[in-house]
């Protein structure tokens, strides 16, 4: 709805596009009025000052108003004020020409129509008032003289000009209406697309009011909650797990106050008492001046359960008394536990991400490791005892078990190395067997 021009300093300035439309209409119609009023004045013998004022009013004035509106802070309001100023000045001219009927009528009708189209009945009333004020002001200053006779040429020019003006104005209104219709149709189609996406989304999508009451819930909610719980206006917090309810309410209220998106975890209690965990993102916005909250929730129940299981497994791995090392198929060490550091003296930071061959501590020749790899390929595991050297060069006896992990195609993807220091055991054979 705006047009942009560059100032002398190269800074862009925006103004409403109606300013240019009104400028084109005003410049054209005033040029026609210049001819019509000039013909009327010629027949009545007006002096040079009147002709100068006529040229200023109908030839220079439209350009001055365009310049003023473009530079106004609110260009559209400035243009509305220009329309009323047109009515005031044209009322003065009609009174100065002694109210010629077929000049006064087209001028008054055109200005009133223009204001009515742009501002409704208030615009039409304002045009009437401004026009009347202009005519009365001239009457009080120069006297009220009425001579309704209109030069035939002036009357024809004014009527033709009015006809063209009305058709042009109607064309503009038609173009605006068609553009508005097209915009509404595009919005309708976009809303339909969003509705289809929302209705078929697997995630839970809801709209709540500022108090946490349901405004909308997509069909995905109906897989968990009863229809009566989702009624518009019902309390959305009622189905949130009691332990999460206060925190969820506080975060949604924060989203409304700050306008910033909030992310959080919460649990829903389903119709059958089932408990599901969700990761949600809430964003507040204003709809018709009323705050609304959109909440998009993704079910992470299985993911969270898997994370908890992995956390338990990682804790077990880390706290085992025996040393463990996980090695990728290419020989890169992926992980070691604390017992590994206690036995070998090498920290996880020194080992992880590096080749396993750099930390081979057994006091054995290279062929020994080749035999282990061959056993892993044939049998999938190997175990044995041998003497090893720690990082500090001290010697200890180690029992080691190595297992190969294979994928569905039978390829080795990882090896798990499990070992313990048995050199201090009074019954080394029993320790190895254990």
Secondary structure, DSSP 8 states (H G I E B T S, - for coil): -EEEEE-TTS-EEEEEHHHHHHHHHHHHHHHHHHHHHHHHHHHHT--HHHHHHHHIIIIIHHHHHHHHHHHSSSHHHHHHHHHHHHHHHHHHHHHHTT--HHHHHHHHHHHHHHHHHHHHHHHHHHHHHHHHHHHHHHHHHH---------HHHHHHHHHHHHHHHHHHHHHHHHHHHHHHHHHHHHHHHHHHHHHHHHH-SSEEEEEETTSBEEEE-GGGGGTS-GGGG-TTSBGGGGB-HHHHHHHHHHHHHHHHH---EEEEEEEE-TTS-EEEEEEEEEEEEETTEEEEEEEEEE-HHHHHHHHHHHHHHHHHHH-SSEEEEEETTSBEEEE-HHHHHHH---HHHHTTSBGGGG--BSS-HHHHHHHHHHHHHHSEEEEEEEEE-TTS-EEEEEEEEEEEE-TTS-EEEEEEEEEE-TT-TTHHHHHH-
